Each structure stands twice: as C-alpha cells, then as structure tokens.
Amino acid sequence: MNDPARNRWAALVAIRLAATAGALLGVVLLGRAQTLGPRLLGVAIVASALWMLATVPRALARRWRTPK
C-alpha cells in the first residue's frame, strides 16, 4: 500500500501547485501595485515561480530515475 512512486508523484504535483500559486500571487501583486517597488517584487515572484515550475520537477524526476 505504501508505494514510493505514489509519494514521488504527490511531491511533484505539490511542487507544481505551489509554483502555480506563487505565480498567481505575483500576478495579483503586479496588478495591484501602484509604485515601482511592489511591481519589481511581483516580477521577481513570477520569475522565480516560473523557474521553479520549469526546473524543479524535472530535476527531481531525473534524480529519482531508475538506474540503467
């Protein structure tokens, strides 16, 4: 019942959801910002969330791959 593949899949999904939520938070911050400081923070949050979404799941899948 305790399949390691299921736990790894759940971890990948959780990382993707967290990155998506972070990107949405950054977009909301960008939309509501009146000054330059919060806008730059929103851009940084969106950029880091998109980087996380693109690289972290792939890196974990490569790390967890069965050796040949």
Biopython code that builds the backbone (N, CA, C, O; Angstrom):
import numpy as np
from Bio.PDB.StructureBuilder import StructureBuilder

atoms = [
    (1, "MET", "N", (0.808, -1.191, 0.000)),
    (1, "MET", "CA", (0.000, 0.000, 0.000)),
    (1, "MET", "C", (0.857, 1.264, 0.000)),
    (1, "MET", "O", (0.426, 2.302, -0.501)),
    (2, "ASN", "N", (2.047, 1.188, 0.548)),
    (2, "ASN", "CA", (2.890, 2.367, 0.636)),
    (2, "ASN", "C", (3.867, 2.379, -0.539)),
    (2, "ASN", "O", (5.036, 2.023, -0.392)),
    (3, "ASP", "N", (3.383, 2.784, -1.678)),
    (3, "ASP", "CA", (4.159, 2.775, -2.913)),
    (3, "ASP", "C", (5.017, 4.038, -3.000)),
    (3, "ASP", "O", (4.472, 5.139, -2.922)),
    (4, "PRO", "N", (6.346, 3.919, -3.159)),
    (4, "PRO", "CA", (7.185, 5.116, -3.256)),
    (4, "PRO", "C", (6.881, 5.948, -4.504)),
    (4, "PRO", "O", (7.071, 7.164, -4.495)),
    (5, "ALA", "N", (6.417, 5.311, -5.562)),
    (5, "ALA", "CA", (6.096, 6.067, -6.777)),
    (5, "ALA", "C", (4.920, 7.016, -6.526)),
    (5, "ALA", "O", (4.898, 8.132, -7.046)),
    (6, "ARG", "N", (3.959, 6.577, -5.740)),
    (6, "ARG", "CA", (2.813, 7.438, -5.427)),
    (6, "ARG", "C", (3.265, 8.651, -4.616)),
    (6, "ARG", "O", (2.800, 9.765, -4.856)),
    (7, "ASN", "N", (4.164, 8.441, -3.663)),
    (7, "ASN", "CA", (4.667, 9.549, -2.856)),
    (7, "ASN", "C", (5.461, 10.528, -3.716)),
    (7, "ASN", "O", (5.363, 11.740, -3.525)),
    (8, "ARG", "N", (6.233, 10.019, -4.645)),
    (8, "ARG", "CA", (7.004, 10.889, -5.532)),
    (8, "ARG", "C", (6.097, 11.674, -6.457)),
    (8, "ARG", "O", (6.328, 12.856, -6.710)),
    (9, "TRP", "N", (5.057, 11.012, -6.964)),
    (9, "TRP", "CA", (4.086, 11.698, -7.816)),
    (9, "TRP", "C", (3.396, 12.808, -7.032)),
    (9, "TRP", "O", (3.211, 13.909, -7.552)),
    (10, "ALA", "N", (3.015, 12.534, -5.793)),
    (10, "ALA", "CA", (2.365, 13.544, -4.960)),
    (10, "ALA", "C", (3.307, 14.722, -4.701)),
    (10, "ALA", "O", (2.868, 15.872, -4.674)),
    (11, "ALA", "N", (4.584, 14.444, -4.513)),
    (11, "ALA", "CA", (5.556, 15.521, -4.297)),
    (11, "ALA", "C", (5.678, 16.394, -5.547)),
    (11, "ALA", "O", (5.735, 17.619, -5.445)),
    (12, "LEU", "N", (5.718, 15.767, -6.722)),
    (12, "LEU", "CA", (5.801, 16.538, -7.966)),
    (12, "LEU", "C", (4.561, 17.405, -8.167)),
    (12, "LEU", "O", (4.669, 18.558, -8.585)),
    (13, "VAL", "N", (3.393, 16.858, -7.872)),
    (13, "VAL", "CA", (2.154, 17.625, -8.015)),
    (13, "VAL", "C", (2.130, 18.780, -7.017)),
    (13, "VAL", "O", (1.708, 19.885, -7.359)),
    (14, "ALA", "N", (2.576, 18.534, -5.797)),
    (14, "ALA", "CA", (2.600, 19.594, -4.783)),
    (14, "ALA", "C", (3.549, 20.722, -5.186)),
    (14, "ALA", "O", (3.244, 21.895, -4.972)),
    (15, "ILE", "N", (4.683, 20.377, -5.762)),
    (15, "ILE", "CA", (5.632, 21.396, -6.210)),
    (15, "ILE", "C", (5.030, 22.217, -7.344)),
    (15, "ILE", "O", (5.168, 23.440, -7.373)),
    (16, "ARG", "N", (4.365, 21.545, -8.275)),
    (16, "ARG", "CA", (3.737, 22.275, -9.380)),
    (16, "ARG", "C", (2.627, 23.200, -8.888)),
    (16, "ARG", "O", (2.493, 24.323, -9.373)),
    (17, "LEU", "N", (1.834, 22.732, -7.928)),
    (17, "LEU", "CA", (0.765, 23.573, -7.387)),
    (17, "LEU", "C", (1.326, 24.771, -6.626)),
    (17, "LEU", "O", (0.800, 25.879, -6.737)),
    (18, "ALA", "N", (2.379, 24.557, -5.863)),
    (18, "ALA", "CA", (2.995, 25.661, -5.121)),
    (18, "ALA", "C", (3.582, 26.696, -6.073)),
    (18, "ALA", "O", (3.452, 27.898, -5.840)),
    (19, "ALA", "N", (4.219, 26.243, -7.133)),
    (19, "ALA", "CA", (4.788, 27.175, -8.104)),
    (19, "ALA", "C", (3.685, 27.948, -8.820)),
    (19, "ALA", "O", (3.834, 29.146, -9.062)),
    (20, "THR", "N", (2.604, 27.299, -9.158)),
    (20, "THR", "CA", (1.488, 27.972, -9.809)),
    (20, "THR", "C", (0.855, 28.999, -8.882)),
    (20, "THR", "O", (0.518, 30.104, -9.308)),
    (21, "ALA", "N", (0.695, 28.633, -7.616)),
    (21, "ALA", "CA", (0.142, 29.585, -6.648)),
    (21, "ALA", "C", (1.074, 30.785, -6.471)),
    (21, "ALA", "O", (0.607, 31.916, -6.340)),
    (22, "GLY", "N", (2.363, 30.548, -6.468)),
    (22, "GLY", "CA", (3.315, 31.651, -6.365)),
    (22, "GLY", "C", (3.243, 32.570, -7.563)),
    (22, "GLY", "O", (3.307, 33.790, -7.417)),
    (23, "ALA", "N", (3.110, 31.998, -8.746)),
    (23, "ALA", "CA", (2.996, 32.828, -9.951)),
    (23, "ALA", "C", (1.718, 33.660, -9.913)),
    (23, "ALA", "O", (1.724, 34.831, -10.294)),
    (24, "LEU", "N", (0.634, 33.062, -9.457)),
    (24, "LEU", "CA", (-0.617, 33.814, -9.352)),
    (24, "LEU", "C", (-0.506, 34.929, -8.318)),
    (24, "LEU", "O", (-1.029, 36.024, -8.526)),
    (25, "LEU", "N", (0.164, 34.661, -7.222)),
    (25, "LEU", "CA", (0.385, 35.692, -6.213)),
    (25, "LEU", "C", (1.184, 36.863, -6.802)),
    (25, "LEU", "O", (0.869, 38.026, -6.552)),
    (26, "GLY", "N", (2.200, 36.548, -7.569)),
    (26, "GLY", "CA", (2.989, 37.596, -8.200)),
    (26, "GLY", "C", (2.184, 38.403, -9.202)),
    (26, "GLY", "O", (2.348, 39.619, -9.292)),
    (27, "VAL", "N", (1.320, 37.744, -9.954)),
    (27, "VAL", "CA", (0.483, 38.458, -10.928)),
    (27, "VAL", "C", (-0.510, 39.364, -10.214)),
    (27, "VAL", "O", (-0.749, 40.486, -10.659)),
    (28, "VAL", "N", (-1.089, 38.894, -9.118)),
    (28, "VAL", "CA", (-2.003, 39.735, -8.344)),
    (28, "VAL", "C", (-1.261, 40.939, -7.780)),
    (28, "VAL", "O", (-1.772, 42.059, -7.808)),
    (29, "LEU", "N", (-0.059, 40.708, -7.270)),
    (29, "LEU", "CA", (0.746, 41.812, -6.756)),
    (29, "LEU", "C", (1.073, 42.818, -7.860)),
    (29, "LEU", "O", (1.033, 44.028, -7.636)),
    (30, "LEU", "N", (1.393, 42.316, -9.043)),
    (30, "LEU", "CA", (1.654, 43.211, -10.176)),
    (30, "LEU", "C", (0.418, 44.034, -10.537)),
    (30, "LEU", "O", (0.523, 45.222, -10.845)),
    (31, "GLY", "N", (-0.733, 43.405, -10.498)),
    (31, "GLY", "CA", (-1.960, 44.111, -10.869)),
    (31, "GLY", "C", (-2.375, 45.175, -9.875)),
    (31, "GLY", "O", (-2.986, 46.171, -10.260)),
    (32, "ARG", "N", (-2.058, 44.986, -8.608)),
    (32, "ARG", "CA", (-2.481, 45.934, -7.581)),
    (32, "ARG", "C", (-1.412, 46.955, -7.226)),
    (32, "ARG", "O", (-1.699, 47.907, -6.501)),
    (33, "ALA", "N", (-0.206, 46.789, -7.706)),
    (33, "ALA", "CA", (0.903, 47.659, -7.312)),
    (33, "ALA", "C", (0.737, 49.053, -7.904)),
    (33, "ALA", "O", (0.351, 49.222, -9.061)),
    (34, "GLN", "N", (1.039, 50.036, -7.079)),
    (34, "GLN", "CA", (0.968, 51.427, -7.520)),
    (34, "GLN", "C", (2.358, 52.017, -7.750)),
    (34, "GLN", "O", (2.524, 52.938, -8.549)),
    (35, "THR", "N", (3.351, 51.483, -7.046)),
    (35, "THR", "CA", (4.702, 52.036, -7.142)),
    (35, "THR", "C", (5.649, 50.997, -7.729)),
    (35, "THR", "O", (5.273, 49.850, -7.970)),
    (36, "LEU", "N", (6.867, 51.424, -7.948)),
    (36, "LEU", "CA", (7.851, 50.568, -8.604)),
    (36, "LEU", "C", (8.303, 49.398, -7.723)),
    (36, "LEU", "O", (8.521, 48.298, -8.230)),
    (37, "GLY", "N", (8.445, 49.620, -6.425)),
    (37, "GLY", "CA", (8.934, 48.569, -5.526)),
    (37, "GLY", "C", (8.084, 47.302, -5.538)),
    (37, "GLY", "O", (8.608, 46.214, -5.777)),
    (38, "PRO", "N", (6.782, 47.425, -5.284)),
    (38, "PRO", "CA", (5.936, 46.227, -5.331)),
    (38, "PRO", "C", (5.862, 45.588, -6.724)),
    (38, "PRO", "O", (5.709, 44.373, -6.847)),
    (39, "ARG", "N", (5.970, 46.401, -7.753)),
    (39, "ARG", "CA", (5.968, 45.837, -9.111)),
    (39, "ARG", "C", (7.201, 44.979, -9.351)),
    (39, "ARG", "O", (7.112, 43.893, -9.922)),
    (40, "LEU", "N", (8.354, 45.476, -8.909)),
    (40, "LEU", "CA", (9.575, 44.673, -9.053)),
    (40, "LEU", "C", (9.494, 43.400, -8.230)),
    (40, "LEU", "O", (9.958, 42.346, -8.665)),
    (41, "LEU", "N", (8.908, 43.490, -7.045)),
    (41, "LEU", "CA", (8.725, 42.289, -6.228)),
    (41, "LEU", "C", (7.805, 41.294, -6.931)),
    (41, "LEU", "O", (8.068, 40.092, -6.922)),
    (42, "GLY", "N", (6.733, 41.788, -7.539)),
    (42, "GLY", "CA", (5.817, 40.918, -8.280)),
    (42, "GLY", "C", (6.502, 40.243, -9.450)),
    (42, "GLY", "O", (6.286, 39.056, -9.696)),
    (43, "VAL", "N", (7.320, 40.981, -10.170)),
    (43, "VAL", "CA", (8.063, 40.405, -11.299)),
    (43, "VAL", "C", (9.030, 39.335, -10.803)),
    (43, "VAL", "O", (9.163, 38.278, -11.421)),
    (44, "ALA", "N", (9.702, 39.608, -9.688)),
    (44, "ALA", "CA", (10.641, 38.629, -9.131)),
    (44, "ALA", "C", (9.923, 37.371, -8.675)),
    (44, "ALA", "O", (10.427, 36.265, -8.876)),
    (45, "ILE", "N", (8.755, 37.523, -8.065)),
    (45, "ILE", "CA", (7.988, 36.357, -7.613)),
    (45, "ILE", "C", (7.525, 35.527, -8.805)),
    (45, "ILE", "O", (7.626, 34.300, -8.785)),
    (46, "VAL", "N", (7.021, 36.185, -9.837)),
    (46, "VAL", "CA", (6.564, 35.463, -11.027)),
    (46, "VAL", "C", (7.731, 34.743, -11.696)),
    (46, "VAL", "O", (7.606, 33.580, -12.080)),
    (47, "ALA", "N", (8.861, 35.430, -11.836)),
    (47, "ALA", "CA", (10.020, 34.812, -12.490)),
    (47, "ALA", "C", (10.532, 33.606, -11.700)),
    (47, "ALA", "O", (10.855, 32.572, -12.284)),
    (48, "SER", "N", (10.606, 33.738, -10.386)),
    (48, "SER", "CA", (11.098, 32.611, -9.592)),
    (48, "SER", "C", (10.101, 31.458, -9.598)),
    (48, "SER", "O", (10.509, 30.296, -9.605)),
    (49, "ALA", "N", (8.814, 31.753, -9.596)),
    (49, "ALA", "CA", (7.814, 30.684, -9.645)),
    (49, "ALA", "C", (7.857, 29.955, -10.986)),
    (49, "ALA", "O", (7.734, 28.731, -11.029)),
    (50, "LEU", "N", (8.030, 30.693, -12.070)),
    (50, "LEU", "CA", (8.122, 30.045, -13.377)),
    (50, "LEU", "C", (9.399, 29.218, -13.498)),
    (50, "LEU", "O", (9.392, 28.141, -14.095)),
    (51, "TRP", "N", (10.497, 29.725, -12.929)),
    (51, "TRP", "CA", (11.742, 28.939, -12.917)),
    (51, "TRP", "C", (11.545, 27.654, -12.122)),
    (51, "TRP", "O", (11.972, 26.580, -12.545)),
    (52, "MET", "N", (10.890, 27.776, -10.963)),
    (52, "MET", "CA", (10.621, 26.595, -10.134)),
    (52, "MET", "C", (9.731, 25.608, -10.871)),
    (52, "MET", "O", (9.952, 24.399, -10.803)),
    (53, "LEU", "N", (8.747, 26.106, -11.561)),
    (53, "LEU", "CA", (7.821, 25.247, -12.302)),
    (53, "LEU", "C", (8.518, 24.519, -13.438)),
    (53, "LEU", "O", (8.147, 23.395, -13.776)),
    (54, "ALA", "N", (9.524, 25.148, -14.030)),
    (54, "ALA", "CA", (10.203, 24.562, -15.183)),
    (54, "ALA", "C", (11.337, 23.624, -14.801)),
    (54, "ALA", "O", (11.616, 22.679, -15.539)),
    (55, "THR", "N", (11.993, 23.853, -13.680)),
    (55, "THR", "CA", (13.214, 23.094, -13.401)),
    (55, "THR", "C", (13.105, 22.081, -12.272)),
    (55, "THR", "O", (13.673, 20.994, -12.379)),
    (56, "VAL", "N", (12.406, 22.394, -11.210)),
    (56, "VAL", "CA", (12.422, 21.523, -10.030)),
    (56, "VAL", "C", (11.788, 20.152, -10.295)),
    (56, "VAL", "O", (12.403, 19.145, -9.945)),
    (57, "PRO", "N", (10.592, 20.056, -10.895)),
    (57, "PRO", "CA", (10.048, 18.712, -11.137)),
    (57, "PRO", "C", (10.930, 17.865, -12.056)),
    (57, "PRO", "O", (11.074, 16.662, -11.842)),
    (58, "ARG", "N", (11.514, 18.484, -13.067)),
    (58, "ARG", "CA", (12.393, 17.746, -13.975)),
    (58, "ARG", "C", (13.644, 17.258, -13.247)),
    (58, "ARG", "O", (14.091, 16.132, -13.468)),
    (59, "ALA", "N", (14.203, 18.089, -12.393)),
    (59, "ALA", "CA", (15.395, 17.698, -11.640)),
    (59, "ALA", "C", (15.085, 16.557, -10.671)),
    (59, "ALA", "O", (15.884, 15.632, -10.523)),
    (60, "LEU", "N", (13.945, 16.622, -10.023)),
    (60, "LEU", "CA", (13.580, 15.536, -9.113)),
    (60, "LEU", "C", (13.306, 14.242, -9.871)),
    (60, "LEU", "O", (13.708, 13.167, -9.427)),
    (61, "ALA", "N", (12.630, 14.337, -11.001)),
    (61, "ALA", "CA", (12.368, 13.132, -11.791)),
    (61, "ALA", "C", (13.671, 12.512, -12.275)),
    (61, "ALA", "O", (13.805, 11.288, -12.295)),
    (62, "ARG", "N", (14.620, 13.334, -12.660)),
    (62, "ARG", "CA", (15.924, 12.821, -13.090)),
    (62, "ARG", "C", (16.656, 12.181, -11.912)),
    (62, "ARG", "O", (17.325, 11.161, -12.074)),
    (63, "ARG", "N", (16.530, 12.771, -10.747)),
    (63, "ARG", "CA", (17.188, 12.224, -9.554)),
    (63, "ARG", "C", (16.577, 10.897, -9.137)),
    (63, "ARG", "O", (17.284, 9.993, -8.692)),
    (64, "TRP", "N", (15.256, 10.781, -9.283)),
    (64, "TRP", "CA", (14.548, 9.577, -8.856)),
    (64, "TRP", "C", (14.512, 8.481, -9.915)),
    (64, "TRP", "O", (13.985, 7.398, -9.660)),
    (65, "ARG", "N", (15.062, 8.741, -11.096)),
    (65, "ARG", "CA", (15.006, 7.779, -12.189)),
    (65, "ARG", "C", (15.729, 6.483, -11.791)),
    (65, "ARG", "O", (16.735, 6.503, -11.081)),
    (66, "THR", "N", (15.200, 5.390, -12.257)),
    (66, "THR", "CA", (15.821, 4.093, -12.006)),
    (66, "THR", "C", (17.132, 3.998, -12.775)),
    (66, "THR", "O", (17.164, 4.284, -13.971)),
    (67, "PRO", "N", (18.223, 3.597, -12.104)),
    (67, "PRO", "CA", (19.491, 3.494, -12.839)),
    (67, "PRO", "C", (19.427, 2.403, -13.900)),
    (67, "PRO", "O", (18.736, 1.396, -13.749)),
    (68, "LYS", "N", (20.166, 2.636, -14.972)),
    (68, "LYS", "CA", (20.157, 1.666, -16.076)),
    (68, "LYS", "C", (21.242, 0.634, -15.902)),
    (68, "LYS", "O", (21.383, -0.260, -16.736)),
]
sb = StructureBuilder()
sb.init_structure("model")
sb.init_model(0)
sb.init_chain("A")
sb.init_seg("    ")
for serial, (resi, resn, name, xyz) in enumerate(atoms, 1):
    if name == "N":
        sb.init_residue(resn, " ", resi, " ")
    sb.init_atom(name, np.array(xyz, "f"), 0.0, 1.0, " ", f" {name:<3s}", serial, name[0])
structure = sb.get_structure()
